[in-house]
Amino acid sequence: MFAIFQKEIGSFFNSLIAYIVMAVFLISIGLIVWVFPGSNVLEYGYADLNSFFSLAPYVLIFLIPAITMRSIAEESRNGTLELLLTKPLLNRDLILGKFFANWLLVLITIAPTILYYISIYLLGNPVGNVDSAAVFGSYIGLSLFSGVLVSMGIWASALNDNQIVAFVLGVFLAFIWYVGFGSLASLFGEGIFAQLFSWLALDEQYRALGRGLVDSRNLVYLLTLITFFLTITYWRIETLRK
């Protein structure tokens, strides 16, 4: 697994992909949080990062599939996947190596936004007048949300050797889980189906963690979702190995 992890990280940082991804995310989020009217935290009159945490998932819905679309699709298109599958390499190691490498790249991309928290902390009146528990919970939610999207993207990439198809499918899955299920819940109004779709929706889990109370049920659901998509990716690789 570590060899695959190193290979993926090396390929990211030896090309422009990682730097373009980081620049796009940080510039777009920076403009939304600090410059654009309507979402500019300086216009609020009080210290919080609600605009960042509410808008970041929508940027990641498009950005993460752009990172993961090449994970397995490119290997398949170049013929290197067949070479990897002929080696004494466990499918588990192949998938986990790629998953953790992609997830780490996303977390590295998100990490500089800690400066937003520091800035808001210092701008508070008095200094430090910010809900740190909510910020901490939101970062946990954003990290796990990213992990879910990475696992979805890797599965989409394993389905065929076309990176564009993998990107579109990854965006579709992320959008359905983040927005679609919540919309279905509102259509049902009240009742068991409304509660079910509301619970399945990633935005509900993400907002719950952002309240500053880290509930184990939310963590278990997000980790289970990651495990589910990695498992079906494993099954897909198994069919390719045969």
N, C-alpha and C positions, 0 to 999 in steps of 0.2 A: 504493500500500500504506500509506503513512504517513497518508494522509487517513482511511482505514478504521481504522487503528490509533488515531488520535486520537479518532475518533468513538466507538469502543468504550470506550476508557479514560474519556472524558468521560461516557458514559452510565452506566458503573459508578459513578463517584464523584459523579455528580449525583443518584444514587438511594441508597436504603438497602441495595442488594444487596451492594456491596463491604464495607460496614461490618458488616453482619450476618454475612457469610461469615467475615470476619476475627475477629469476636467469638466466633462458634461454634467455630471451629478453635482459637483461642488459649485459650479458657476450657476446652473439653473436654480438650485436650492438657495444659493446665496442671494441671487436677484429676487427670488420670491420672498425670502424672509426679511431682507434688509433694504430693498430698493422699491419693488413694485407697490403701488398704492393698493390698499385693501387687505394686503397680507403683511405689510411692513410692521414689524414689531415696535419700531420707534414711534408709530402713530397711535399705539394702543393706550399709552399712558400708564401701563403697568407691566411688570416683568413676567413674561411667560414665553414658552416656545410652542404654543398650540399651533401656530401657522406652519412651523417646520414639521411637527409630528403628524399633522393632518394631511399635508401635501406630499411628504416624502414617499409614502407608499405608492402614490400614483406615478411618480417618477421611476421608482424601482420596478413597477409592473412592466415597464418597457425596457428599462436598462438591464435587468437581470437576464431576461431571455436573450438579449443581445450578447451577453457574456457566455451563457451556457449553450447557445445554439451550435457552437463548434465542438463541444466536448467530445461527443461520440460520432456525430455526423461527419465531421472532418476526417476523423480516423477511418471511418467506413469508406468515404469517398477516395481517400488517398491510398487505401489498401493496407494501412498500418494496423487497422483493427484486427484483420485476419492474422497478421503476424503476432500481435499481442495474445490472441486467443490460442495460438499454437504453442505458446510458452507455458511453462509450469506456473502460471499466474492465476490465482483464484479470482473468480468473478467478483467476489466480495471486495477484494483488494483493489481491483480496477475501478469499481463504482465508488467506493469510499474515498479512494485517492483523488478522483476527479471531483467528487462532491466537496470534500474539505478544502481543496485548492480553490474552487470557485467561490465557496462560502467565505474563505479567508480574504479573497480579493474584494468581495463586497464589504466585508467588515472593515478592511483597511480603507476603503472608499468612504465609509460612513464615519470613521474615527475622527477625522479633522473637524467634524461638526461639534465635537466637544468644546471647541472654541466659542461656539454660539452660547453654550451654557455658561461658560466663564464670563463672556461679555454681558449676558443678562444678569448674572450674579453680581457683577461689579456695577451695573447700571441701576440696580434696585435701590429703592429709597425706603428704609436704609439699605446699605450694602448687604447682600445676601437674602433679600426679601423675595425669594423665589421658592416654589414648591419642588424641592429637590427630590422628594420621594416620587412624585409624579414623573419627573424627568428621568429618574433612574428606571422606573417601571416601563416608561415609554421606550427607552433604549433597549431594554430586555425584549419588549414586544417587537421592536423594529428588527432586532438581530434575529429572533426566531422567525419572524415574518419573511425575512430575507432567506433564511435556511429553507423554508417551505417552498419559496419561489425557485430557489436553486435546484431543489429535488425535482420539482415539476419540470424545470427546463432541461435537466439531464435526461429525464424520461422522454420528453419530446424529442430530444436530440438522438436518442437511441432508436427511434421508430423508423427513421430513414436517413439517407445520406445527403438530403437537401437542407442546408442551413436555414434558408428562408422559410421553408415549411416548419422547421423546428422553432424558429423565432415566432411565427404567427401562432402556432399551437401553444407555445409557452405563454404568450401574452393572453391568449384566449382563456387558458386554464386559470391564470392568475386573476384575470378580470372576473371570471365567473365566481371564483372562491371569495374574492374580496368584495365585489359589488353585487353580483348576480344573486347569491343566496340571500343576502339581506333584502333585496328587492322582492324576491319570492316570498319571504317572510311577511313583508308588508302587504302583499297581495292576498295572503290568507287571513290577514287581520289578526284574529286570535285563535287559540286552539293548539293542538299538539303539533300540527304541521308548521304553523308559524313559529312555535318554539324550537322545533327541530332545525328549520332552515336558519333561524336567527343564531342558533348555537353553532351551526356549521360554518357560518360566515366568518371569514378571517377578520373583517373589520370589527366585528363584535368582540372577538378574542383580543385583538390589538387594543381597542379602546378600554377594555377591562383592565389590562395590564397598565395602561396609561393613567389610570386613576390612582396609582401609587400603591395599590394593594395587590401584591403578586400572589395570585391564587394558583395552587397546584393543579387545579382542574384545567385552567387555561394552558399551563405549561405542558401538561400531559397531552392535551389535544393537539397542540402544535407539534410536539415531538412525535406523536403518533402519525400525524399527517406526513412528516418528513420520512418516517420509517416506511409508511405505505408506498410512497412514490419511489423510494429507493428499492423496495422489494419488487415492485412490478418492473423496475428497470433491470433488476437481477434476472427476473424471468425472461425478459426480452433478450438479454445477453446470452442466457442459456440456449434460447432458440437459435441464435446466430452461431453458437459454438458447435451445434449439432450438424 
